[in-house]
Amino acid sequence: MFSNHMGFKEEDAVKTIRDLLNYNDMSKIRVILNSIVPNIFSNSDVKSKFKEVLVNMYNAEDLGYLKELLNDFLRIYNQYKGVFHFGLCSEEFRNKFKRSDFNNPFELNRFREIIARIIEHGKDYQKETIGEFFISPRGEERHRIAWFVKDNMVYFCEPFHHDREYENFCDNASKRRILKGNYHKWNYVEEFMPLNLKAA
């Protein structure tokens, strides 16, 4: 699929970089990135950011850091293109909504409301901090979402009900046994169809 990138246009290269976020082989990701020529990017900020990725990708000690470099590049590219995204959601977040206790109209609607408010208000939305995460909303609410903000982008980690599973998460997060790096394969939350945020 990624056998030859020479001669790719800017849009093709960006799509390739976005696809790499789903790869787990660091050496293969580096080979593919090295095959993309920085000069294909017309915007100077985008070009500089990609050169930064190429320089720093060999300093990446783990896959999570390497993918952070790619996400930073995509953020700069989206800013240049004027593309606004609501936020990112993890694979763990998406998988939770496959469960019957989350995947029903009432639950989806309530979580959609909470997510929309977090997107609208960001760090100003009601929250408490547990370990590396914000937890919203506060108070006597059955529904909870663990999230954080990086580079003005909201990352939705996992939804919860206020139950034993949630209490275990809070205990582990407060003791730094669960960290941001435990969440993987980030996709744009507005593209997660069960929540249908574009129609909200």
N, C-alpha and C positions, 0 to 999 in steps of 0.2 A: 504493500500500500504506500509506503514512504520510501521507495527504492531510489527515486531521483527527484531532487528538489531544484536542481540547477535550472535557471530560466523561469522559475515560478514568479508570478506576479505578487504584488504586495498582499492582496486579498487571500491568495492561496497560501502564502507563508503564514499569515495570521491564523487561518483555519487549521493549518498543520500544528502550530504552536498550541492552539486551543485543544486539539485532539491529544497532544502529548500529555495533558493533565490526567488522562486516563491510563497512561503507561506507567509501569512499575519497574522498568529496567533502566537504571541510571545511565549505563554505558550507551545504550541504544538512543536514549534521549539526547545525550551529548553529541553522538554522531549525526543525528538528524539536525540538531541546532547548528552544528558546524557546516552543514551543507547549505544553509541559508545565508545569502550574501547581504550584509547590512545595508548596502547602497540601494537595495530595492525599495527601502522605506523612504518616502518622499519628505515626510515631516522630520525636522532636525531633532526634536525631542524624542520621537519614536525611535529614530535611528540611534541616537545616543543611548537610549534605554536598552535597545537590543545589544549594542556593543558591550554594555555593562553586564548583561546576562552572559554573553560569551566569555567575558573575563572572569566573572565570579562563579560560573557553573562548576569550575574545577575545585573551588573552595568548598563546595557543598559536601558536607559530611553525611547528610542523609537526604532521602527522597523528598521529605517535607520541605526542606529549605530550598531545594532545586525547584520545586513546584511553586513556592512563594515567589521566586525570581520570575517565573513565567507569568504568574498572576499579576505581579507588579507591572510587567511589560504590557499585558493586556489591558490593565487599568489605564495606562498612559495612552495606549492606542485608542481606547474607547473615548477618552476625554478629547483627543484630537478629532475623532469622528463625530463628536457630539452625541454619543450613545449613552443613554442613562439606564442603569440597571437598578432594580429595587434592592437587590442583595444576593447573597449566595447561600445555598443550603447544602449540607453534607449528605453523603450517601446514607449515613445513619439516620439523619432526619427523614429522608425520603422513604427508607425502609420501614420506619415506625408507622407511616401511614398505610402500610399494607396490612397492618393488624386490624382485626375487627373492632377492637375497642377505640381505634382512632379513625378508621375509615368508614364513617357514616355521616349523613348530612349535618346533624347537630354539631358533632365534633369538628368537622371540617370548617363549618361556618364560624365557630367560636375561635379556632386557631387562626383562621383567615383574618378575623377582626383584630386579634392581638398583633399579628404580623404586620398588618396595615398600619397600626398605630406606632409600632416600633420603627417602621420605614419612615413614617411621617415625622416623628419627633426625635428619633435617634436616641442619643444619650440622655435627652431630657425626659424620655418616657419613664414612668415609674418602674423602679428596678431595685434589686439588692445585688450586692457583689459577693460571690462565693468562689474562692480560688481565682481562676483566670476568667471566670464567666460572669456575665450579667444574667439575672433571672427576672423574668417579667411574666405577668404583673405581680405586684405585691398584694398583701391582704388575704382575705378569705376567698380565694379563687381556686377552683379545682384545676384549672388549666395553667400550665407553666411552659415557658420556652427558655432554653439556655442559649445565649448568644454573646457575641463580642463585636467590636468595631475595629477595623484596621484600614488605614488610609481612606477614611470616610466611607468605607463600604461595610455594610452590616453582614455578618456571617451568622446564619442560623444553624446551631449545632444539633439540637435535639428537642422535640416536644415531650412533655410529661403530663401525667395526671398527678395530683397531690396524693401520692400513695407511697407504698414501701419502696418501689422502684425509684421514685423521686428522692426519697430520703436517703437511699443508698448512694445515689448520684451526688447529692449535696455533701454527704459525709466524705466520699472519695475526692470530690473536687476541693473541699476545704483542706484536705490533707495532701493536695497536689498529686493524688494518684490518678486523677483524670485531668488531662491538659488539653489545650486547643489542638495540639498535634495529634491527639487521638482520633480526630475527625478527618475524614478523607473525601476525595472525589467531589469537589465542590462544583455545583451547577447553578445557573441563575435561577433564583427562586420563582420568578415570574413565568418560567418555562415549565414549572412543576405543575402539571395539569390538574391533579386532584384539588389543589387549592384555588386554581383559576383566578389568580390575583389580577390579571389584566382586565377582568370583568368587574372587579370589586369597586 
